[in-house]
Amino acid sequence: MSKHSHGNSAGSGAAQDVRKDPGDSGQAESGEAAPNEAKVPGPEEAAAPKSEALSPEEKCAELEAKLAELNDLYLRKAADFENFRKRTVRERQEIVDFSNQNLLLDLLPVIDDFERAIKSAANSRDFASFYEGITMIEKRLSTDLENKWGLKRFDSEGQVFDPNRHEALQMEKAAGISEALVKEDFVKGYLLKDRVIRFAKVKVLMPKNEEPEK
């Protein structure tokens, strides 16, 4: 009887070992996690964009917010540009309006001299003194304009007629000359830094065609 009991005990232990081994092997081969283990997200799940999780309404709201932000930025830039344009136009006009300010400041002392000369002549009635004063003022003005501003008056009398510098108001024939000459200055010509800004108005002598001797 003891022998039969021992046999049953060994058979029962073997049966338990047989049931345990297939279970362990199956779990190792399938690679499935245990029910209590946490699942780690894969690379594709981790890289998924956040916006994909938004609903269509949320996406629409997000786009509307971005559109409003860009529209506000555009309006501010447009306002800045308009202010810049107006400021540029105003500054340009100021440059035009006051470009001759220094020249006019140089002319003011000359006007003062004229006023003093006129007042002096009105009191003294001395034509010689008045003439001398006017001559000095004219000389001072011409010198200042030439030295400070490059405005120079040129003489034409006795010079060869040059259509780039002279405007002929009168012409007459003259013997003994081979080319046109300026006989008289009616109005003086002026140069501004070597550029003619006003032609001299002159009287011109033209060569006279002499009749051949018979």
Rosetta blueprint (number, residue, H / E / L):
1 M L
2 S H
3 K H
4 H H
5 S H
6 H H
7 G H
8 N H
9 S H
10 A H
11 G H
12 S H
13 G H
14 A H
15 A H
16 Q H
17 D H
18 V H
19 R H
20 K H
21 D H
22 P H
23 G H
24 D H
25 S H
26 G H
27 Q H
28 A H
29 E H
30 S H
31 G L
32 E L
33 A L
34 A L
35 P L
36 N L
37 E L
38 A L
39 K L
40 V L
41 P L
42 G L
43 P H
44 E H
45 E H
46 A H
47 A L
48 A L
49 P L
50 K H
51 S H
52 E H
53 A H
54 L L
55 S L
56 P H
57 E H
58 E H
59 K H
60 C H
61 A H
62 E H
63 L H
64 E H
65 A H
66 K H
67 L H
68 A H
69 E H
70 L H
71 N H
72 D H
73 L H
74 Y H
75 L H
76 R H
77 K H
78 A H
79 A H
80 D H
81 F H
82 E H
83 N H
84 F H
85 R H
86 K H
87 R H
88 T H
89 V H
90 R H
91 E H
92 R H
93 Q H
94 E H
95 I H
96 V H
97 D H
98 F H
99 S L
100 N L
101 Q H
102 N H
103 L H
104 L H
105 L H
106 D H
107 L H
108 L H
109 P H
110 V H
111 I H
112 D H
113 D H
114 F H
115 E H
116 R H
117 A H
118 I H
119 K H
120 S H
121 A H
122 A H
123 N H
124 S H
125 R L
126 D L
127 F H
128 A H
129 S H
130 F H
131 Y H
132 E H
133 G H
134 I H
135 T H
136 M H
137 I H
138 E H
139 K H
140 R H
141 L H
142 S H
143 T H
144 D H
145 L H
146 E H
147 N H
148 K H
149 W H
150 G L
151 L E
152 K E
153 R E
154 F E
155 D L
156 S L
157 E L
158 G L
159 Q L
160 V E
161 F L
162 D L
163 P L
164 N L
165 R L
166 H E
167 E E
168 A E
169 L E
170 Q E
171 M E
172 E E
173 K E
174 A E
175 A L
176 G L
177 I L
178 S L
179 E L
180 A L
181 L E
182 V E
183 K E
184 E E
185 D E
186 F E
187 V E
188 K L
189 G E
190 Y E
191 L E
192 L E
193 K L
194 D L
195 R E
196 V E
197 I E
198 R E
199 F L
200 A E
201 K E
202 V E
203 K E
204 V E
205 L E
206 M E
207 P E
208 K L
209 N L
210 E L
211 E L
212 P L
213 E L
214 K L
